[in-house]
Amino acid sequence: MADRDKMEKPDFMSDEDWETLKDQTSSLDRIRGDAKADTEAYLADPEGRATGGGPSGLPTLLLTCIGRKSGEKRTTPLVFLQNGEEMVIVGSLAGYDSHPAWYHNVKANPQCWVQRDHDKVSAVARDASDAERAELWPRLTEMFPPWGYFQKQTDRPFSIVILSPTGPA
C-alpha cells in the first residue's frame, strides 16, 4: 500500500495495538531497523523464541540466505508456522507493494539456513503450490491475523514459502 495513512483499523485490534502496528510498519526503514534489532535480541536470548517465547508471543525463526546482489549472508527474523518437519513463512512486508528482500534472495538461491532457538539446520526454500496455499493461508491468518489484513492492502499476492530442512547447518 502506497499511502499507509489510508489504512483503517481492523476490528480485531484494540486502538492501542493499532497505533503500535502503524508505528512499527510506518516505513521500510523502520521495518529493516527493527528486524536488525530483533535478530540481535534473538541471538542473545538464552530462552529462545521458536516456541513463541519472544516479545511478540509468536513462534519466530531466523532465516539466513545469500544476498542475490551482494553474495553475503543476510539474516531475517520471521514468524513461522511449523508444518510437520517443514516451516512456513510469509512474505507480507506489512502490506507494502513489493516483496521483502529475503524472498528475492531465496528465489535466486533457495539454499538457506534456519535457526529455531539454538537449533540450526540447512534448508531449501520453495514457493507453496496453489493447493498448499489454499490449505495453509487460513492457518497462517488464524495464527497471525494481521497477515490477512495486510494482504487486503495490496494487489501483490503474499509469498508463502516452505522451508524444508536438508541437514545440520
Buried (B, 14 or more C-beta within 10 A) or exposed (E): BEEBEEBEBBEEBEEEEBEEBBEEBEEBEEBEEEBEEBBEEBEEBEEBBBEEBBEEEBBBBBBBBBBBEEEEEBBBBBBBBEBEEBBBBBBBBBBBEEBBBBBBBBBEBBEBBBBBBEEEBBBBBBBBEEEBBEEBBEEBBEBBBBBBBBBEBBEBEBBBBBBBBEEEB
